């Protein structure tokens, strides 16, 4: 199967079309410079506790306060909060590897037992803002890479259910066990089945380094809450991270800055694929050139053609 990723950048949004054998199979759109994307990590301040909802509103700098439910605090919230408190100015910061983890959050507890107005907490955007609602948050922090998802404050290694081979499971578990420091767990993604040992290990180490930089940012930002601690990659790179494989023949981009960003990202995760990233310089709009505009119109037309001719 021949797969192509066509990225159309304009002043207000980025449109990403995923094509298989020239047929549009997925279309994503991302507003430019929204500033609040799923996966971003913030140091926020609790604005209001809502006992009836067992939830709280948190200021992360969005025009609307973000929302976090008790169940989204995550089982290891007390350990996370202990780490955040240790990073305050004048205090000696802790490291996850050397921490003694706190007891896990009870499933049937009350949010008022863990949060209070004015408290600084580390949160991750789980769902972007919609209409009049602010972003949905979680404190069950995770960092996603191409082959793994790093989960601090646990020592468990989980594997994608699509990994069926017992031998492959043993290989991937062995790599993770050898690389992971104490109090770090990982979810091994399906993409790791095609990856070399050193690539999986490097991915884990990269996510650990991202986590350390995120924690280091707390001390710098503690006096300027709310503040962004870590920014997730843009939607184009997220799609590439999750779906790039040998079947990709081309990634075409009509914007030089985005072209350089995608090329640099692929250079990091799979240098051999760097040459498939191409800067489109044609005078015809990129979606028209690749016959995507026509397919989009047909999908929203009154009549839709089916594969077998109906």
N, C-alpha and C positions, 0 to 999 in steps of 0.2 A: 504494500500500500504506500502510495506517494503522498506525503503530508507536507503542507505549506502553512506558514503563519504570516498573515499580511497585517501590518500595523499601520493604521491611518491616524496621523496626529494632526489635530487642528487646534486653534486657540482655546476652545472651550472643553474639548474632550478627546480621549484616545479611544479609537475603535479597533478591536483586535478580532480578525476573522481566522478561524482554523478550518482549513480545507483538506479533504481527503480525496485524492484523485480528481482534483479541480471542483469538487462539490462542497459547498459550504455546510459544515456540520456544527459549528459553534460560533456565536457572535457575542463578544463582551464589549461593554462600554464603561469607561471610567472618566469621571469628571476631573479636569485638570486642577491641580492645586486645591483640592478639597481640604487637605491637611489632616484628615482623620480617617485612616484606613484600617481595615481588619488586620489584626496582628501587631499594630503599633502598641508600644508600651509607654505608659505615662506614670508620673508621680502626681496623684490627684489629692484633693482635700474633700473630706466628707462634708456635705452641706446640710443634709437633712436625713433623719432616720424615720422610716415609715413602718411602725410596728405592725399595722394592719396588713401590709403587703409583705412583711418580713423582708424588707429591702431598704435600700438607701439611695439617695441621689448624691453624685460625686462631681465636683468641678474639675474638669480636665482641660479647660480653656475653650471648649465649644460654646456656641451661643446658647445652647440648651444644656442643662445639667445632664450628665450621663447617669444611667440606671444600673444598679447591681443588686441581684437577688441573693438571699442568704445561701442558696445552693450553689451559686456561682463563685462563692468565696474560695471553694476548693478545699479538699481535706487538709492540706498543709498550710492553710492561711496563718496559723499562729507562728509557724517557723518563718514564713515569708515576712510577717510583720516584725518579728524579732530581728531579722536581717535589716529591714528598712530602718528600724529605730537605731540600730548600731551604726548606720551610715550618716547619722545626723552630725552637723559640725561640732567639733570638740570631743566626739566619741571615737573610740578605736573600732574601726569597721571589722565585721566578721566576714569569714568566707564560708560558703556552703559546705565545702569539704571538711572543715574542722568543727562545724556546728553540731551540737546535740539537738536533735529534732524534738520539737514540742509535740504533745499529744494531738492527734488528728481532730478535726472539727466534727462534732456530732451531727448526724443527718437531720435530727429533729430539733435542733437548737433554735435560738432567737438571734437575730442579727445584732440586737442591742448588746448582746454578751461579748461581741467582738469589735464593734465599731461605735464611735462616738463623734459628735459634731466637732469639726476642726481637725480631726485625725488625718495624718498623711498616710496614704496607702498606695502600693504599687498595683496597677491594673493594666489589663490588656483589652483592646477593643475586640469584642466577639461579634458585634453586628453594627454596621454603620448607621448613622442617623437617618431617619425617614420622616419626611414632612415636618410635623411639629414635635416629634420625639427625638431626644438626644441619643447618643450611641449606647448600645448595650455592652456592659463590661463583664470581665471575669478576672479573678485573682489566681486562677489556676493556670499559671504562666507556662507557655511552651514556646520553643523556638524551632521553626521548621527549616530543614535543609533539603537538598535533593534526595538524599538516601535515608535520612533519619529525622525524627522530631525529638529534640532534647527536652526532658522533663525534670527540672530541679526538685529537690526535696523527696526523692524516692530512689530506690536502688533496683527497681524492676526493669527487666528488658522484655518488651512486647514485640511481637512480629505481626506483620500484615497477614490476614487470613488467606490471601492469595498466594502466599509462599507455602507450597505443599510439600516440597522435598525435605525429608528428615535430615539429609546430609547438608542441605543448604541452610536449614534452621540452625544446625549445630555450628556451621561455619560463621554465620552472622552473629550468633550469641557469643561465640568465642571472641570475635573481634571487639564487640561492644564491651564485654567483660574486661578485656585487656586494656582498653583505652579509658573507660569511664572512671572518674575519680569517685570517692565516697560521696554518698548522698545525691548522686545524679543517676537518673534513669533515662531510658530511650525507647522510642517506638521506631522500629525498623520498617521502612516503607517498601512497597513492592519493587521500586526502581533499584533497590540494593541487590536484587537477584542478578542483575547484569553487571554489577560493579566489582572492581578488583578489591582485594583486602585493603590496600593502602588508600583507595578512594573513600571507602566507608569510614575508615579510621580518621582520615583527614576531615571528612564531613563532620564527624562527632567533635573533633578538636576545634573546628571552626565555630560550631554552635556554642561550645563551652567558652571560647574567647569572646563571642558576641555577648554571652550572659555576663561575663566579668566586666566588659565595658559598660553594659547596662547598669550593673550594680555600682560601678565607679562613678557613673553620672549622677547617682542619687546625692552624693556628698556635694557635688557642684551645684545641683539644682534645688537643694533643700530650702534655701532662702527665697526661691522664686517659684514656689508652687502656685498653680499647676505648671508642669513642665514635661516635655516629651523626653523620654529616656532612650528610646530606640525606635527607629522607623522601619517598617516592613518594606520590602521591595515593591516596585510598581506592578500593576496587573500583568503587563506583558512578560516581565521576568518571572512572575509567579506561574504563568501558564507554561513557560519554557522549562522552569524547574520541575514541574509536575509531569510534563508530557514529552520532553525531548528524548528521542531515541534514534536508532539508526534509520528509521523510515522517513525522517525529516529531510527534505531535499532543499528547502529554501525558507529563509525568514526575510521578507522584504519590508523595509521601513522607509517612509517618505520624509523623515525628519532626521537631520544629522546628529543632533544631541541624543535622541533616543537610539539611533543607530549605534553610536559609540557606547552608550550605556549597556545595550543588549550584547554587543560584541565583547565588551570587557567582562560581562558576567559569564558568557559562554566560554571565554578564554580561561576563566577560573575553574569552571566545573567540567569542561570537556574541550580542551584546546584543539583537538582534531576537527571539531565541528565549526570552528570560527569562520571558515571560508564560506559557509552556507548563508551567513548574514550579509545582506546586500542593501545598499542605499539606493532607493528608487528616485530617479531624477527626471522621469518623463513629464511631458506637458499635460497628458491626460490624467485626471484624478486616479490615484492608485487603486481604488475599489472598482472603478470603471475598467481600468486596464486588465485587472484579473477577473473580470466578469462577476464581481461580488455584488455590486449595486443592483444588477439585474435579478440576481437570485434573491436578494433581500426583498425587492419589490414583489416578486412572484410569491414569496412566502406570505405576504400580507395582502395579496390580491383576493378578490371575491371567490375565484376558483383556484385550487391548488392541484397541480399535476402530481400524480403518483408514479413511482418507479416503473410499474408494469404498464403504464400508458393510460390509466384511467383518468 
